[in-house]
Amino acid sequence: MIVPLSKNIYVLKAPNRSRYPYCNCLFINDDIKAVIDNSCGKENLDFLMRENLNVIINSHFHEDHVLNNPSFPKAEIWAHRLDAPAIRALDVMQEYYGFKNPEEKKLGLSYLEAIGYQESMVDRELEDGDILNFGRVELRVILTAGHTPGHCCFYEEKEGLLFSADIDLSDFGPWYGHDCSDVDDFIASINKCIDINPAIVVTSHNDIFKENIIEAMKKYLNIIYKKEEILFNYLKIPSTLESLAEKQIYYGYYYKQDEPFHKISEKMAIEKLLKRLLKQQAIKKEGDIYWR
Ligand SMILES: [Zn+2]
C-alpha cells in the first residue's frame, strides 16, 4: 500500500503489519528517485522496479531492510560508513551479529540463504549530519546507533518528518540482541529523536505516528529500563549469564526459548544490559558470576 505524505514523499506500507522480515519504506519521487530500505513486499517492490530508482538508502545493515538491494542493479546504494562493511560482506555481517562458533555461523548462513539474501556493494558511505538532496526533498542523516553501529534515521525538515527505521516505537521496545548493539547508544539515539520533536514519524515495523509522538518515544525508551530493573532484581542471587538468559527477561514468554535465533539474541541482549549495569557499578562480576 502506498501512502502519500507530501507531494514528493510516500510511505510504502509493508505486508503483514510491516513485521519482520518486511519493513515500511520511504519513497522519494523527485529529480533523484530514491527509497529508504526495500524489504517492502512483492507489490511495493514491483512498483519500485517500474520507477527506475537512482538511489537505494539502507537505514542499517539488517537483512529485513536491505534484502532487495540486488533487485536494483542500476541504482546506487548508500548506507552509513559503520554499517556498510556488513552490507558488503557476509563474514562481517556474521561478525556484527556475533555469530562466532561454527554452529552459529552455519545457522546464520543457512537462514540467509533460505530468504535469498545476497551481499551487495555500497557506493556511498553516509555520515551523521549529511544533507541528501534529491531536488525538492532534502533529508538529513541522523546517526542513531545502538540497534546497530551505523543505524540511521532520516529527517525532512519542511514536513517535520522523521523516518525512524528500527527505532520503531513498538510494544516490544528497543531491540539490542546483536554483538554490535549497544544499549547506552540506543538510549542516546532515542533521546536524539525526542529532541528533534518531529511532527510525523514513519517507523520500519510499526505505524505512521502523527500524534503523541514524544509520549510514544518515552514509553519505548522506558522498556529498556523496565527490563534492566527485572534483571537487576534477579541479581540478588549471584548468577551466570547463561542462567539469566533462561529467565527470558528480554523476549518474554511470548517467544519460544528453543528457537535458536531468539536464544542467541536473548543471551546477547542480557549481556548488553549486564555490561551497562557493570559500567554504572550497580553490579559486580567475578569470573562468570554476576551479583549485586
Ligand atoms: Zn534492524
Boltz pocket constraint, residues with backbone or C-beta under 6 A from the ligand:
constraints:
  - pocket:
      binder: B
      contacts: [[A, 60], [A, 62], [A, 147], [A, 166]]
      max_distance: 6.0
